[in-house]
Amino acid sequence: RLQKLQNLGELTQLRDPRDTQDTLVRWNECCAMFRHDPKETKIDNLITLTGLNTNIYQYQAFGVYWQMITSRELGGGFLADDMGLGKTLSFLAYFVTERQLSVLHREVSKSRYLQDGKHLFEGQSGECPSPSKAGWIACPCSSTSPTSRMAPQPGLRMACVPQGLVGQWWAQWKTHVDITNNELALKIVVDHPATFNNINITIADRLASGETAQNITRMQAEKHIRGKDGNGNDRPKEYHEGYLLLTTKETYPKFAKKFETNGQVRDPKKGGEWKSGTRSCLIFGIGMIDESHEEYFKNKGRAQILTNLPTWNNSVRPFVWGYSGTPFSQTPRGLEGVLWAIEKHSATHDTDFKWEKLDAICKEYDSQIKSNKRDDEAVIQILTAFKPFLGKFMIRRTAETEWFESQSLIKKQPHIHQDVHLKPNETFDALIPAFEAKFDWERDAVLEQLQGKWDNFPDSRRSDIRPTRLGFNVICKTTWRSRILATFPYLFKLVTSDEAADRLTLTTEEVQSLKSAIDKKEFNTPYGKYLRQIVEGSPKCVWLFNFIPQILSQKDVFGNDQKLVILTNFPQVAFLLKLVSVTTSLTPQ
């Protein structure tokens, strides 16, 4: 039930409370911002954005628009598009668009000061007198433009990602971002020293290192000129909106120390009064963490980086975002880390969406998960209370999401899709649970291990309640015998056989020893001796046995010979399929 909330139609955020039956206010405003005809909704009608080498899809452009309005209304949120929909490119598009907005606002301010007529004066009606620049968003000088209602966000930008994704993110930057545009002056600084140990790193790449003196100097804010008392805010430099710091939770703390000095800072506990402390000349206007679902609790991991973005000697309130294709998996608490950071940095707080309310929902949910009694009404109430948080803070599109005119967001290659529904085996299915129960001691050991980790390592806890039973995913993993027997029910006879020569344990170690035999002797193993009974007793294998001759007589959609790929998590199943493939004259690989 929790997982189903991730696929709510309203999370596309296309609908607005101002909409009538025939209008989509947000879509029209998005199109006005990107200067795109709102009637042109074909999925192949891409959006060109100066600063990007890659055109973006309309749904990505809408996501950028929604992030920009939500950042200014709420202080941040979640972009939770499904895997394959281009979240990294979406963030880079958001980064570039925010930079364009800042540059345009600066041009308008300069024009109004000089009174050169290139832009409208404040309060003056009409359209911008200057021709629009190709690939740029609408000018904010006109009150009819959505950008006129978006204040520019000063400061550096940050993407805090898992260590294993640093290389991938940097490669995406090199592919998609145009660093040659002098107006935007886009630059990446990579704070991950291990990345630069690669022998393939070029001299140009090394200029992006967070350890170079030039990058450290240019990322520093304009420091307050201290008077007698030393009180005052540092200010971000104009070009900072074009700087992206690519960092990790492991490397950022050390990187941030390079920008610290002793001085006067604001005390949040005393209404912002100045006191002695450690100043930071890093000022971030936007902070994002990738794979945000991994940070369950506030002030932990990458979410802690967002919460602790330096604001104690500057006036910039950063927009903070969580990106993840699976925004929450086993608990609503997947939103907690980013939501807490939003609350800390926002000037105002909606009492209906404060962290304390989410925390209470999570505790009730955890209590239901750990309970031995199923209370459907309580679960419905919990999820009903959680649902508004998603509608407020999250945009999510999936492979099933339909764009205008029922268009799929993912352009699939020509293919043939077939669902296969198999009936259970009535002879053995009723016997398997009792057999699996003999191995409850294995699951008890896993639970004991989890409880020990909960007791001894409080910082790694993903729940406030001590585990009293295993979660669904762990149960699936530890009941692996039942999963194999569900596919090959006849194996039940062999695991319970009185004949030692025929008895199987189904363990990986056992099948590895059998696979090491000479090919002909593989058929003398219990798997080989009873292969016919095993196959004929398996609805899935019978279907496969009948399916193989079909694909051998056909070509694929491109006219090539068919290839059969079978995925399995179990070496035992792979061994059986190898024997089956030999009997059908296929060459197993």
RODO-2510 file (C-alpha; in nm, 4 decimals, decimal comma):
residues 589
     n   res          X          Y          Z
     1     r     0,0000     0,0000     0,0000
     2     l     0,2857     0,2360     0,0774
     3     q     0,4519     0,1590    -0,2565
     4     k     0,1297     0,2362    -0,4442
     5     l     0,1434     0,5948    -0,3171
     6     q     0,4533     0,6465    -0,5330
     7     n     0,2376     0,6040    -0,8434
     8     l    -0,0360     0,8529    -0,7610
     9     g    -0,1434     1,0375    -1,0731
    10     e    -0,1404     1,3735    -0,8968
    11     l     0,2341     1,3467    -0,8396
    12     t     0,2888     1,4497    -1,2016
    13     q     0,1949     1,7962    -1,0618
    14     l     0,0305     1,9020    -1,3888
    15     r    -0,2935     1,9877    -1,2137
    16     d    -0,3230     2,3122    -1,0198
    17     p    -0,6035     2,4237    -0,7836
    18     r    -0,6633     2,7138    -1,0264
    19     d    -0,7386     2,4761    -1,3140
    20     t    -1,0782     2,4485    -1,4747
    21     q    -1,1885     2,1511    -1,6801
    22     d    -1,0307     2,3010    -1,9915
    23     t    -0,7184     2,4681    -1,8509
    24     l    -0,3798     2,3629    -1,7164
    25     v    -0,2357     2,6709    -1,5496
    26     r     0,0986     2,5164    -1,4620
    27     w     0,1567     2,3779    -1,8098
    28     n     0,0731     2,7124    -1,9682
    29     e     0,3079     2,8955    -1,7324
    30     c     0,5820     2,6397    -1,7986
    31     c     0,5424     2,6923    -2,1727
    32     a     0,5455     3,0701    -2,1251
    33     m     0,8707     3,0413    -1,9303
    34     f     1,0401     2,8236    -2,1922
    35     r     0,8675     3,0152    -2,4778
    36     h     0,7104     2,6956    -2,6071
    37     d     0,3693     2,6585    -2,7707
    38     p     0,1490     2,4798    -2,5111
    39     k    -0,0421     2,3105    -2,7935
    40     e     0,2763     2,1377    -2,9147
    41     t     0,2674     1,8376    -2,6820
    42     k     0,4149     1,5628    -2,8979
    43     i     0,6757     1,3773    -2,6938
    44     d     0,9368     1,4322    -2,9679
    45     n     0,8982     1,8135    -2,9551
    46     l     1,2045     1,8796    -2,7424
    47     i     1,3062     2,1948    -2,5555
    48     t     1,6343     2,3674    -2,6444
    49     l     1,8117     2,5343    -2,3534
    50     t     2,1203     2,7506    -2,3908
    51     g     2,3788     2,6079    -2,1538
    52     l     2,2901     2,2498    -2,2375
    53     n     2,4271     2,0505    -2,5280
    54     t     2,1299     1,8150    -2,5011
    55     n     1,7684     1,9052    -2,5696
    56     i     1,5294     1,8053    -2,2933
    57     y     1,1867     1,6456    -2,3044
    58     q     0,8785     1,8519    -2,2267
    59     y     0,8169     1,6576    -1,9059
    60     q     1,1716     1,7438    -1,7941
    61     a     1,1121     2,1116    -1,8727
    62     f     0,7907     2,0988    -1,6718
    63     g     0,9840     1,9405    -1,3838
    64     v     1,2323     2,2296    -1,3962
    65     y     0,9459     2,4808    -1,3879
    66     w     0,7812     2,2999    -1,0962
    67     q     1,1095     2,2920    -0,9038
    68     m     1,1551     2,6645    -0,9542
    69     i     0,8110     2,7585    -0,8250
    70     t     0,8223     2,5019    -0,5434
    71     s     1,1677     2,6167    -0,4323
    72     r     1,0361     2,9683    -0,3874
    73     e     0,7122     2,8589    -0,2229
    74     l     0,8370     2,5812     0,0059
    75     g     1,2170     2,5925     0,0016
    76     g     1,2651     2,2640    -0,1825
    77     g     1,1230     1,9166    -0,2272
    78     f     1,1752     1,5909    -0,4127
    79     l     1,2198     1,4993    -0,7766
    80     a     1,1400     1,1280    -0,7845
    81     d     1,1158     1,0357    -1,1520
    82     d     1,1504     0,6648    -1,2217
    83     m     1,4807     0,5187    -1,3382
    84     g     1,5415     0,5873    -1,7051
    85     l     1,3606     0,9217    -1,7186
    86     g     1,6782     1,1301    -1,6916
    87     k     1,6950     1,2667    -1,3358
    88     t     2,0602     1,3708    -1,3705
    89     l     1,9899     1,5671    -1,6890
    90     s     1,6814     1,7138    -1,5195
    91     f     1,8965     1,8493    -1,2366
    92     l     2,1502     1,9930    -1,4804
    93     a     1,8616     2,1590    -1,6692
    94     y     1,7344     2,3035    -1,3395
    95     f     2,0857     2,4269    -1,2593
    96     v     2,1205     2,5939    -1,6010
    97     t     1,7713     2,7488    -1,5916
    98     e     1,8306     2,9022    -1,2484
    99     r     2,1549     3,0474    -1,3841
   100     q     1,9718     3,1936    -1,6839
   101     l     1,7158     3,3505    -1,4504
   102     s     1,9893     3,5202    -1,2464
   103     v     2,1654     3,6539    -1,5557
   104     l     1,8386     3,7899    -1,6989
   105     h     1,7396     3,9600    -1,3739
   106     r     2,0822     4,1233    -1,3652
   107     e     2,0401     4,2495    -1,7224
   108     v     1,6973     4,3940    -1,6387
   109     s     1,8299     4,5712    -1,3279
   110     k     2,1166     4,7226    -1,5266
   111     s     1,8844     4,8359    -1,8057
   112     r     1,6456     5,0028    -1,5615
   113     y     1,9341     5,1791    -1,3917
   114     l     2,0725     5,3054    -1,7239
   115     q     1,7232     5,3723    -1,8617
   116     d     1,8404     5,2426    -2,1985
   117     g     1,4988     5,1112    -2,3041
   118     k     1,6162     4,7554    -2,3521
   119     h     1,3779     4,6336    -2,0825
   120     l     1,0512     4,7494    -1,9262
   121     f     1,0552     4,9545    -1,6103
   122     e     0,9099     4,8016    -1,2982
   123     g     0,5309     4,8233    -1,3152
   124     q     0,5318     4,9055    -1,6857
   125     s     0,2936     4,6885    -1,8873
   126     g     0,3697     4,5176    -2,2156
   127     e     0,6182     4,2741    -2,3603
   128     c     0,9957     4,2944    -2,3320
   129     p     1,1215     4,5413    -2,5977
   130     s     1,4357     4,3362    -2,6673
   131     p     1,4220     4,0307    -2,8948
   132     s     1,4322     3,6994    -2,7109
   133     k     1,7593     3,5099    -2,7146
   134     a     1,7359     3,1604    -2,8610
   135     g     1,7393     2,8924    -2,5944
   136     w     1,6802     3,1363    -2,3084
   137     i     1,3786     3,1481    -2,0806
   138     a     1,1368     3,4409    -2,0932
   139     c     1,2620     3,7789    -1,9755
   140     p     1,1493     3,8763    -1,6229
   141     c     1,1017     4,2453    -1,7111
   142     s     0,7440     4,1792    -1,8288
   143     s     0,4797     4,1197    -1,5630
   144     t     0,3147     3,8655    -1,7961
   145     s     0,6210     3,6411    -1,7767
   146     p     0,6282     3,3720    -1,5043
   147     t     0,9940     3,4594    -1,4448
   148     s     0,8910     3,8063    -1,3201
   149     r     0,7488     3,6262    -1,0158
   150     m     1,0692     3,4300    -0,9549
   151     a     1,3386     3,6084    -0,7591
   152     p     1,6924     3,5048    -0,8570
   153     q     1,8603     3,2657    -0,6127
   154     p     2,2206     3,3689    -0,5401
   155     g     2,5018     3,1418    -0,4266
   156     l     2,6840     2,8271    -0,5312
   157     r     2,5066     2,5052    -0,6282
   158     m     2,5779     2,1632    -0,4790
   159     a     2,5125     1,8044    -0,5861
   160     c     2,6010     1,5622    -0,3053
   161     v     2,6011     1,2099    -0,4476
   162     p     2,7103     0,8580    -0,3419
   163     q     3,0840     0,8050    -0,3921
   164     g     3,0233     0,5385    -0,6564
   165     l     2,8288     0,7870    -0,8714
   166     v     3,0814     1,0720    -0,8815
   167     g     3,2352     0,9528    -1,2085
   168     q     2,8936     0,9022    -1,3656
   169     w     2,7763     1,2505    -1,2642
   170     w     3,0922     1,4123    -1,3954
   171     a     3,0569     1,2239    -1,7247
   172     q     2,6962     1,3473    -1,7519
   173     w     2,8147     1,7040    -1,6945
   174     k     3,0742     1,6711    -1,9732
   175     t     2,8107     1,5309    -2,2077
   176     h     2,5223     1,7657    -2,1396
   177     v     2,6571     2,1008    -2,0160
   178     d     2,7924     2,3672    -2,2515
   179     i     3,0806     2,5361    -2,0701
   180     t     3,1681     2,7568    -2,3689
   181     n     2,8854     3,0085    -2,3210
   182     n     3,0478     3,3189    -2,1721
   183     e     2,7226     3,4738    -2,0500
   184     l     2,6419     3,1743    -1,8313
   185     a     3,0044     3,0815    -1,7429
   186     l     2,9143     2,7344    -1,6163
   187     k     3,1773     2,5438    -1,4208
   188     i     3,1962     2,2236    -1,2162
   189     v     3,4227     2,1688    -0,9152
   190     v     3,4696     1,8031    -0,8243
   191     d     3,5352     1,7426    -0,4546
   192     h     3,6448     1,3797    -0,4654
   193     p     4,0246     1,3377    -0,4587
   194     a     4,0116     0,9641    -0,5406
   195     t     3,8597     1,0432    -0,8800
   196     f     4,1770     1,2240    -0,9813
   197     n     4,3930     0,9165    -0,9174
   198     n     4,2671     0,7688    -1,2434
   199     i     4,5462     0,7512    -1,5017
   200     n     4,3021     0,8612    -1,7714
   201     i     4,2428     1,1996    -1,6066
   202     t     4,3512     1,4812    -1,8383
   203     i     4,5138     1,8128    -1,7508
   204     a     4,1847     1,9859    -1,8296
   205     d     4,0061     1,7487    -1,5904
   206     r     4,2479     1,8336    -1,3115
   207     l     4,1448     2,1989    -1,3364
   208     a     3,8047     2,0894    -1,1986
   209     s     3,9543     1,9488    -0,8776
   210     g     3,8271     2,0891    -0,5510
   211     e     4,1865     2,0914    -0,4268
   212     t     4,3152     2,3528    -0,6721
   213     a     4,3903     2,6932    -0,5204
   214     q     4,2077     2,8751    -0,8012
   215     n     3,8793     2,6917    -0,7409
   216     i     3,9001     2,7420    -0,3657
   217     t     3,9603     3,1148    -0,4161
   218     r     3,6841     3,1631    -0,6718
   219     m     3,4273     2,9768    -0,4620
   220     q     3,4819     3,2066    -0,1639
   221     a     3,2094     3,4598    -0,0933
   222     e     3,2696     3,8315    -0,0828
   223     k     3,3714     3,8656     0,2786
   224     h     3,2210     4,1257     0,5072
   225     i     3,4607     4,4098     0,5798
   226     r     3,4866     4,3827     0,9522
   227     g     3,4486     4,6931     1,1606
   228     k     3,5118     4,7179     1,5298
   229     d     3,2516     4,4560     1,6197
   230     g     3,3125     4,2257     1,3209
   231     n     2,9405     4,1731     1,2693
   232     g     2,8032     4,1383     0,9182
   233     n     2,7061     3,8954     0,6432
   234     d     2,9284     3,7676     0,3663
   235     r     2,7761     3,7931     0,0173
   236     p     2,7880     3,5521    -0,2778
   237     k     2,9561     3,6675    -0,5976
   238     e     2,7553     3,7119    -0,9142
   239     y     2,9184     3,4242    -1,1020
   240     h     2,8560     3,1758    -0,8194
   241     e     2,5164     3,0738    -0,9628
   242     g     2,7110     2,9115    -1,2479
   243     y     2,9277     2,6979    -1,0180
   244     l     2,8300     2,3402    -0,9314
   245     l     3,0143     2,1608    -0,6496
   246     l     3,0018     1,7850    -0,7037
   247     t     3,0765     1,6276    -0,3668
   248     t     3,0038     1,3376    -0,1307
   249     k     2,9161     1,3086     0,2345
   250     e     3,2601     1,1577     0,2977
   251     t     3,4646     1,4368     0,1345
   252     y     3,2559     1,7513     0,1908
   253     p     3,3338     1,8078     0,5630
   254     k     3,7072     1,8273     0,4914
   255     f     3,6463     2,0464     0,1856
   256     a     3,4256     2,2881     0,3832
   257     k     3,6957     2,3411     0,6481
   258     k     3,9107     2,5169     0,3868
   259     f     3,6595     2,8036     0,3929
   260     e     3,6315     2,8462     0,7702
   261     t     3,7713     3,1260     0,9862
   262     n     3,7106     3,2475     1,3403
   263     g     3,4767     3,5423     1,3739
   264     q     3,1201     3,6486     1,4475
   265     v     2,8216     3,4290     1,3566
   266     r     2,4487     3,4490     1,4157
   267     d     2,3028     3,2498     1,7035
   268     p     1,9708     3,0901     1,5901
   269     k     1,8781     3,0196     1,9515
   270     k     1,8852     3,3913     2,0323
   271     g     1,7012     3,5328     1,7349
   272     g     2,0082     3,5702     1,5199
   273     e     2,2181     3,7701     1,7655
   274     w     2,5868     3,7793     1,6855
   275     k     2,8318     3,5717     1,8866
   276     s     3,1845     3,4360     1,8525
   277     g     3,2113     3,1268     1,6345
   278     t     3,3396     2,9772     1,3090
   279     r     3,2479     3,1669     0,9955
   280     s     3,2260     3,0046     0,6517
   281     c     3,2782     3,1880     0,3237
   282     l     3,0883     2,9166     0,1347
   283     i     2,7381     3,0271     0,0386
   284     f     2,5070     2,7798    -0,1330
   285     g     2,1866     2,8858    -0,3037
   286     i     2,0838     2,5336    -0,4066
   287     g     2,1760     2,2005    -0,2507
   288     m     2,0731     1,8582    -0,3825
   289     i     2,1378     1,5048    -0,2623
   290     d     2,1107     1,2098    -0,4985
   291     e     1,9570     0,8786    -0,3844
   292     s     1,7846     1,0692    -0,1049
   293     h     1,5841     0,7625     0,0018
   294     e     1,9014     0,6180     0,1544
   295     e     1,8997     0,8888     0,4240
   296     y     1,6228     0,7832     0,6581
   297     f     1,6802     1,0213     0,9477
   298     k     1,7383     1,3910     0,9905
   299     n     2,0978     1,4984     1,0454
   300     k     2,2337     1,1749     0,8982
   301     g     2,4503     1,1123     0,5909
   302     r     2,3914     1,3272     0,2844
   303     a     2,0781     1,4759     0,4399
   304     q     2,2963     1,6166     0,7172
   305     i     2,5044     1,7958     0,4531
   306     l     2,1881     1,9756     0,3385
   307     t     2,0829     2,0600     0,6923
   308     n     2,4233     2,2056     0,7772
   309     l     2,4740     2,4191     0,4677
   310     p     2,6415     2,7315     0,6106
   311     t     2,3925     3,0106     0,6741
   312     w     2,5212     3,1546     1,0014
   313     n     2,7076     3,4492     0,8469
   314     n     2,5081     3,5117     0,5276
   315     s     2,1468     3,5929     0,4421
   316     v     2,0889     3,3291     0,1693
   317     r     1,8315     3,0607     0,2442
   318     p     1,9260     2,7650     0,0232
   319     f     1,6763     2,5639    -0,1779
   320     v     1,7260     2,1967    -0,0857
   321     w     1,6237     1,8965    -0,2958
   322     g     1,6232     1,5201    -0,2769
   323     y     1,6495     1,3136    -0,5943
   324     s     1,5595     0,9448    -0,6043
   325     g     1,3791     0,7017    -0,8309
   326     t     1,2511     0,5221    -0,5184
   327     p     1,1781     0,8119    -0,2791
   328     f     1,0641     0,5778    -0,0029
   329     s     1,0858     0,2017     0,0079
   330     q     0,9874     0,0401     0,3376
   331     t     0,8866     0,3442     0,5415
   332     p     0,7614     0,7009     0,4905
   333     r     1,0751     0,8082     0,6750
   334     g     1,2569     0,8189     0,3412
   335     l     1,1420     1,1830     0,3208
   336     e     1,2621     1,2830     0,6650
   337     g     1,6200     1,3940     0,5972
   338     v     1,5369     1,6381     0,3160
   339     l     1,2138     1,7576     0,4792
   340     w     1,4047     1,8456     0,7967
   341     a     1,6604     2,0436     0,5927
   342     i     1,3797     2,2310     0,4137
   343     e     1,2240     2,3196     0,7457
   344     k     1,5520     2,4419     0,8909
   345     h     1,6309     2,6721     0,5998
   346     s     1,2809     2,8034     0,5210
   347     a     1,1668     3,1387     0,6562
   348     t     0,8099     3,0186     0,7185
   349     h     0,6641     2,6815     0,8140
   350     d     0,3267     2,5295     0,7312
   351     t     0,2173     2,3572     1,0531
   352     d     0,0416     2,0860     0,8510
   353     f     0,3736     1,9790     0,7010
   354     k     0,6221     2,0174     0,9822
   355     w     0,8767     1,7453     1,0526
   356     e     0,7079     1,6569     1,3837
   357     k     0,3925     1,5524     1,1969
   358     l     0,5878     1,3315     0,9563
   359     d     0,7772     1,1827     1,2494
   360     a     0,4504     1,0914     1,4226
   361     i     0,3224     0,9284     1,1005
   362     c     0,6433     0,7272     1,0707
   363     k     0,6279     0,6068     1,4298
   364     e     0,2685     0,4916     1,3837
   365     y     0,3657     0,3182     1,0595
   366     d     0,6630     0,1449     1,2245
   367     s     0,4364     0,0327     1,5067
   368     q     0,1976    -0,1284     1,2575
   369     i     0,4828    -0,2997     1,0740
   370     k     0,6176    -0,4489     1,3963
   371     s     0,2742    -0,5438     1,5308
   372     n     0,1572    -0,9041     1,5259
   373     k    -0,1981    -0,7871     1,4549
   374     r    -0,3131    -0,6534     1,1218
   375     d    -0,5139    -0,3330     1,1553
   376     d    -0,6222    -0,2278     0,8068
   377     e    -0,8132     0,0759     0,9307
   378     a    -0,5081     0,2081     1,1177
   379     v    -0,2857     0,1586     0,8119
   380     i    -0,5348     0,3440     0,5912
   381     q    -0,5388     0,6351     0,8364
   382     i    -0,1578     0,6477     0,8455
   383     l    -0,1203     0,6466     0,4678
   384     t    -0,4010     0,9010     0,4312
   385     a    -0,2093     1,1323     0,6648
   386     f     0,1138     1,0738     0,4678
   387     k    -0,0332     1,1309     0,1213
   388     p    -0,0546     1,5154     0,1468
   389     f     0,3229     1,5326     0,2062
   390     l     0,3756     1,3727    -0,1336
   391     g     0,1330     1,6032    -0,3113
   392     k     0,2984     1,9044    -0,1505
   393     f     0,6694     1,8291    -0,1917
   394     m     0,7126     1,5687    -0,4660
   395     i     0,7021     1,5426    -0,8422
   396     r     0,7231     1,1917    -0,9843
   397     r     0,6754     1,0403    -1,3284
   398     t     0,7102     0,6703    -1,4125
   399     a     0,7333     0,4575    -1,7248
   400     e     0,3547     0,4205    -1,7002
   401     t     0,2909     0,7948    -1,6771
   402     e     0,1099     0,9209    -1,9845
   403     w     0,1960     1,2569    -2,1336
   404     f    -0,0613     1,4478    -2,3364
   405     e    -0,2700     1,2381    -2,5755
   406     s    -0,1733     0,9196    -2,3882
   407     q     0,1888     0,9324    -2,5016
   408     s     0,4412     0,7185    -2,3141
   409     l     0,7334     0,9059    -2,1570
   410     i     0,9741     0,6300    -2,2547
   411     k     1,0084     0,5630    -2,6237
   412     k     1,0224     0,1856    -2,6408
   413     q     1,1985    -0,0026    -2,9160
   414     p     0,9732    -0,2252    -3,1311
   415     h     0,9019    -0,5321    -2,9226
   416     i     0,6519    -0,8041    -2,8429
   417     h     0,5267    -0,8138    -2,4855
   418     q     0,3521    -1,1166    -2,3428
   419     d     0,2271    -1,1769    -1,9883
   420     v     0,2302    -1,5411    -1,8780
   421     h     0,0069    -1,6518    -1,5902
   422     l     0,0860    -1,9928    -1,4385
   423     k    -0,1291    -2,2032    -1,2074
   424     p     0,0162    -2,3318    -0,8780
   425     n     0,0992    -2,6996    -0,8260
   426     e    -0,1763    -2,8413    -0,6051
   427     t     0,0202    -3,1558    -0,5145
   428     f     0,3192    -2,9946    -0,3468
   429     d     0,2241    -2,6346    -0,2635
   430     a     0,0478    -2,7325     0,0579
   431     l     0,3550    -2,9279     0,1773
   432     i     0,6178    -2,6581     0,1258
   433     p     0,5356    -2,4309     0,4285
   434     a     0,5877    -2,7152     0,6780
   435     f     0,9194    -2,8002     0,5132
   436     e     1,0306    -2,4349     0,5239
   437     a     0,9400    -2,4152     0,8923
   438     k     1,2257    -2,6563     0,9689
   439     f     1,4616    -2,3720     0,8861
   440     d     1,3052    -2,1078     1,1074
   441     w     1,6256    -2,1147     1,3117
   442     e     1,8043    -1,9432     1,0203
   443     r     1,5563    -1,6575     1,0260
   444     d     1,5782    -1,6368     1,4043
   445     a     1,9545    -1,5916     1,3692
   446     v     1,9077    -1,3118     1,1151
   447     l     1,6587    -1,1359     1,3443
   448     e     1,8985    -1,1687     1,6370
   449     q     2,1726    -1,0134     1,4249
   450     l     1,9470    -0,7212     1,3280
   451     q     1,8500    -0,6657     1,6892
   452     g     2,2151    -0,6674     1,7917
   453     k     2,2930    -0,4062     1,5280
   454     w     1,9999    -0,1948     1,6477
   455     d     2,1175    -0,2209     2,0098
   456     n     2,4871    -0,1560     1,9513
   457     f     2,4908     0,0878     1,6587
   458     p     2,2217     0,3537     1,7167
   459     d     2,3547     0,5794     1,4380
   460     s     2,2697     0,3168     1,1751
   461     r     1,9091     0,2673     1,2887
   462     r     1,6401     0,3017     1,0237
   463     s     1,3556     0,2885     1,2727
   464     d     1,2909     0,4106     1,6249
   465     i     1,1382     0,0728     1,7146
   466     r     1,3573    -0,2287     1,7914
   467     p     1,2914    -0,4988     1,5272
   468     t     1,0725    -0,7826     1,6519
   469     r     1,0292    -0,9607     1,3195
   470     l     1,1854    -0,9633     0,9765
   471     g     1,0776    -0,7299     0,6999
   472     f     0,9236    -0,8512     0,3761
   473     n     1,2436    -0,8296     0,1697
   474     v     1,4458    -1,0219     0,4285
   475     i     1,1772    -1,2900     0,4540
   476     c     1,1884    -1,3335     0,0751
   477     k     1,5656    -1,3679     0,0884
   478     t     1,5701    -1,6170     0,3754
   479     t     1,2893    -1,8348     0,2375
   480     w     1,4910    -1,9120    -0,0750
   481     r     1,4061    -2,2833    -0,0561
   482     s     1,0372    -2,2071    -0,0942
   483     r     1,1075    -1,9871    -0,3947
   484     i     1,2956    -2,2674    -0,5714
   485     l     1,0304    -2,5248    -0,4811
   486     a     0,7558    -2,2932    -0,6072
   487     t     0,9168    -2,3039    -0,9517
   488     f     1,0160    -2,6724    -0,9414
   489     p     0,7686    -2,8418    -0,7024
   490     y     0,8958    -3,1954    -0,7812
   491     l     1,2218    -3,1064    -0,6027
   492     f     1,0212    -3,1454    -0,2804
   493     k     1,0401    -3,5219    -0,3298
   494     l     1,4159    -3,5008    -0,3577
   495     v     1,4750    -3,2785    -0,0553
   496     t     1,2657    -3,5174     0,1559
   497     s     1,3859    -3,8414    -0,0074
   498     d     1,4796    -4,1406     0,2129
   499     e     1,7398    -4,2416    -0,0466
   500     a     2,0706    -4,0710     0,0320
   501     a     2,1804    -4,0903    -0,3324
   502     d     1,8746    -3,8953    -0,4431
   503     r     1,8497    -3,6501    -0,1541
   504     l     1,9188    -3,2820    -0,2227
   505     t     1,9797    -2,9921     0,0146
   506     l     1,9274    -2,7302    -0,2609
   507     t     2,2229    -2,5289    -0,1293
   508     t     2,4508    -2,3304    -0,3581
   509     e     2,7507    -2,5319    -0,2373
   510     e     2,5797    -2,8548    -0,3391
   511     v     2,4995    -2,7445    -0,6902
   512     q     2,8501    -2,6029    -0,7386
   513     s     2,9933    -2,9475    -0,6665
   514     l     2,7500    -3,1041    -0,9121
   515     k     2,8367    -2,8536    -1,1848
   516     s     3,2047    -2,9449    -1,1549
   517     a     3,1275    -3,2962    -1,2804
   518     i     3,1949    -3,4025    -1,6385
   519     d     2,9006    -3,2994    -1,8585
   520     k     2,7721    -3,6558    -1,9108
   521     k     2,7851    -3,7244    -1,5381
   522     e     2,5704    -3,4176    -1,4685
   523     f     2,2764    -3,6259    -1,5836
   524     n     2,3645    -3,8847    -1,3169
   525     t     2,3004    -3,6282    -1,0411
   526     p     1,9531    -3,6144    -0,8821
   527     y     1,8801    -3,3090    -1,0971
   528     g     1,9674    -3,5030    -1,4144
   529     k     1,8164    -3,8400    -1,3188
   530     y     1,4772    -3,6860    -1,2473
   531     l     1,4946    -3,4044    -1,5028
   532     r     1,1787    -3,5162    -1,6850
   533     q     0,9741    -3,5253    -1,3623
   534     i     1,1185    -3,1924    -1,2484
   535     v     1,0376    -3,0242    -1,5793
   536     e     0,6920    -3,1764    -1,6217
   537     g     0,6054    -3,0830    -1,2616
   538     s     0,7020    -2,7181    -1,3209
   539     p     0,4367    -2,5032    -1,4947
   540     k     0,7019    -2,2401    -1,5663
   541     c     0,9438    -2,4906    -1,7171
   542     v     0,6729    -2,6601    -1,9228
   543     w     0,5787    -2,3218    -2,0688
   544     l     0,9481    -2,2533    -2,1430
   545     f     0,9901    -2,5988    -2,3033
   546     n     0,7020    -2,5236    -2,5397
   547     f     0,8163    -2,1652    -2,6003
   548     i     1,1678    -2,2538    -2,7187
   549     p     1,0572    -2,4223    -3,0463
   550     q     0,8418    -2,1188    -3,1213
   551     i     1,1276    -1,8686    -3,1064
   552     l     1,3580    -2,1035    -3,3003
   553     s     1,1152    -2,0811    -3,5919
   554     q     1,0787    -1,7019    -3,5768
   555     k     1,2802    -1,3864    -3,6371
   556     d     1,2819    -1,0896    -3,4036
   557     v     1,1233    -0,7527    -3,4903
   558     f     1,4407    -0,6532    -3,6754
   559     g     1,4575    -0,9773    -3,8791
   560     n     1,7442    -1,1283    -3,6780
   561     d     1,7638    -1,4713    -3,5174
   562     q     1,5969    -1,4822    -3,1789
   563     k     1,8026    -1,4808    -2,8585
   564     l     1,6699    -1,6225    -2,5351
   565     v     1,7822    -1,4581    -2,2098
   566     i     1,6739    -1,6136    -1,8810
   567     l     1,7468    -1,4333    -1,5547
   568     t     1,7612    -1,6152    -1,2220
   569     n     1,8987    -1,5448    -0,8776
   570     f     1,9712    -1,9126    -0,8094
   571     p     2,2603    -2,1307    -0,9381
   572     q     2,0328    -2,4302    -0,8750
   573     v     1,7853    -2,3034    -1,1347
   574     a     2,0648    -2,2159    -1,3771
   575     f     2,1983    -2,5737    -1,3480
   576     l     1,8571    -2,7195    -1,4228
   577     l     1,8097    -2,4888    -1,7208
   578     k     2,1476    -2,5915    -1,8526
   579     l     2,0342    -2,9535    -1,8518
   580     v     1,7056    -2,8549    -2,0179
   581     s     1,8871    -2,6555    -2,2867
   582     v     2,1059    -2,9559    -2,3710
   583     t     1,7986    -3,1714    -2,4236
   584     t     1,6540    -2,9067    -2,6588
   585     s     1,9776    -2,8826    -2,8605
   586     l     2,0484    -2,5261    -2,7512
   587     t     2,3962    -2,4014    -2,6643
   588     p     2,3900    -2,2739    -2,3056
   589     q     2,6045    -1,9716    -2,2154
***
